[in-house]
Amino acid sequence: MKPRLAAGQWVAVGGSLVAYGLLAYATPRQHFGQLLALYTLAFGCYAWLLWRPLALRYGLLLALASRLLWLPAVPALSDDYFRFRWDGHLVATGQSPYQYRPEEIRFRLEPSTAPEDRALLRLYPRLNSPHYHSVYPPVCQAVFGAVSWIFPNSERGFVIVLRLVLLAAEVATAVLLLLLLRHFQRPGRQALRYLLNPLVIVELTGNLHFEALMLCGLLAAIWALARQSRTTAGALLAGAVATKLLPLLVLPLLVRRLGWRPWLLLVATVVVVLAVLFAPFLSAPLVANVGRSLDLYFHKFEFNASFYYLLRAGGYYLTGYNQIARLGTWLGAAMVVWVLAVAAREKQPTLASLPQTLLVLLTGYLALATTVHPWYLTTLVALSVFSRFRYALVWSALVPLSYAAYQTTAYRENLWLVALEYGVVAAVLIWELLATRRQSAAGPA
């Protein structure tokens, strides 16, 4: 007999779809109260569906429906897609998106120039970072360029095709999660912790962030390692890195799992494939400008941080001004030490333990970061599928509090809300760590 949905599950499914519909089509980013209420509704329905679990087939259908609901919606909660269009327009017209800042290009344009230049002039006032070089790696740029070539003048057309690309990546991610859970002898239903998570749906499908493509590549690389195909794993990992640089942090965790010689061969594959992917854009300006962008990330940008905000407050108290130039360097060095320490001190590293170890590593990375945008947490949510820890799910419930900063054009953060977010997450994490220690000390029943 096929399982049927209970009345409470029907209510949760309907509530989720209503919340996503209103978030997609009727909630400007400035309306923080409305955004928070609808997100809370979506997360409450999500929590109910995990507590009173759906059959896997129904969960997968709901995950797909929740994403398709956004298909024609122009993002209202993020303006990053304007930069996607800007970079894509440059790539489609044979220009490097890394060579000049938008403000430098703007000064060279005139209203009476060619149609492609007029398109840039229309986009320029809507960019949120016209003073910075592009930070999007070549896989992103290739997608931006291809979609811009298809729809050079249609904003909605660009958004729909880009969303279809990310939806295809999410479908592949769903398949990979199910395959990996089966390989690691875990219930397939655990994939719904990621696939139905409201933060994942809103930020990746709704706001068009490319963590969707990066996660797909990362999980595909882990699956290739599970199949003993290390060359394929290296190529897939390179593709993930060429989408977002974050997967580079998995490499130290593979040394003890593979052994030095296989690891070096995998790294060589990653390097070669990255060289091929970066080759169309390779130039002295690319290296210099990407370096400047990374320097800005550590030494200028600050948003929704944890340890950094505490250190910043101490710096203000002692010196009277923001110490981000020093603090960014110290925190960057601390990140390197953290990554190496996690890799070196891991007990009995296996492929099955890799996702949870990577979860721990990336949690420390984000705790030390000066900037933590909500979509950064989607990687933690995906990795938590393979873990006994749930703090990442709690964090995904609370991180939309950071949208309070967008209520005005000044983008001023409410540090009380930031403290609430990290205080609750830290409390849950400590509780889970203590519970795990007690369970380990008790031993098998």
C-alpha positions, 0 to 999 in steps of 0.5 A: 500500500502506497503511503499517504500524506497525513492532514498535518503534512498536507498543511505543511506542504501547502504552507511551504508553497504559499510562503515561497510564492509570497517570498518570490513574488510579493516580498521586497528585500526592504520589507524585513518583517514580512520576509522574516514572517514568511521565512519562519512559516517556511521553516516551521513547515520544513521542521514539521516535515522532518519531524513527521517525515514525508515518504521520500518520493513525496519529499522529492516532489515537494523539493522540485515544486518548491523550486519550480515555483520561482522559475519566472520570478526576478530576484527581489531579495538579492541584486547580485544578478545584475553583476552576473548580467554585467560580467556575462555581457562582457564575456559574450562580447569577447571582453574579459570581466577581470580586466577592468572595474565596472566604474572604469568601463563606465567612464569609457562609454557614451550614451550614443555608442553601440547597442552592447555598450548601451546595455552596460550603461543601463546595468551600471546604476544597478550594480552593488559593487561597481568599484571592485573587480569581478570575483566570479571564477571561470565556470560562473563566467562561462555560464553568465556569458552563454546566458547573456548571449542567448538573452542579451537584452531580456532581464527575465529571459536571463534570469529564467535560463540561469535558474534552469541551469541551477535547477539542473545542478540541484537535480544532480545534487539530489541524485548524488545525495541519494547515491552517497547516502546509500553508499555510506549506508544511511537512510535516503530520506536524510537528503530531504534535510538539504533538499527541503531546507528553506535557506537552500531554496530561497538563496540558491533557486530564488537568489541565483547563487552559484553554491548550487553548481559548486555543491554539485561538483563537490558531491560529484567528486566525493562520489567519484572517490567512492568509485575509486576514480581519482582522476575523475574526482580531481577533474570534478573538484577542479570544476567545483573550485572554478565555480567557487574557490571554497572546495580547495579546503577539502584537499588537506583532508584527502592526504591521509585518506588517499596516501601521498602519491595518489593525493599528489596525482589528484592535486596534479589533475586539479591544477591541470584542469583549473589551468584549462578552465582559467586559460581563456581569461589568463592574463597579468590583470587576472592574477593581479585583480583576483588578488586584490579582490581576495585582499578586499575580502579579508581586509575591507568587507564585513557582514554578519560575522562572529569572532571578528565583530568581537575582536573589532569591538575590542579594537575600537575600545583600545584604539578608537578605530576599526582594526580590520586591516590587522584583524583580517590578516590575523583571522586569515592566518588563523583559518590556515592553522585551523584547516591544517589542525583539523586535517592533522588531528582527525582520528581514523579518516575515511571517505565516510567521515569526510563530509562531517569533517569538512562540515567541522572545518567549514564551520570554523572557517565561517566562524573566523570570516569577516563576511558571512552571507546567508547563502554561504551556509548552504554548504554546511546544510548539505554536509550535515545530511551525512552528520549527526549534528543539527546546528547547521540547520538551526543556523539556516533558520536564524541567518535570515536575521541578517536581512535586517541590514537591508531595510535602508539603503545605508545597509546598517546591521542590527548587532543585537540580531547578529548576537542572537543568531550566533548565541543560539547557534553556539549554544546548540553546537556546544550542547551537541558536542557535549552530548556526543562526548557523553555518548562516546564515554558511555560506549556501546549499550 
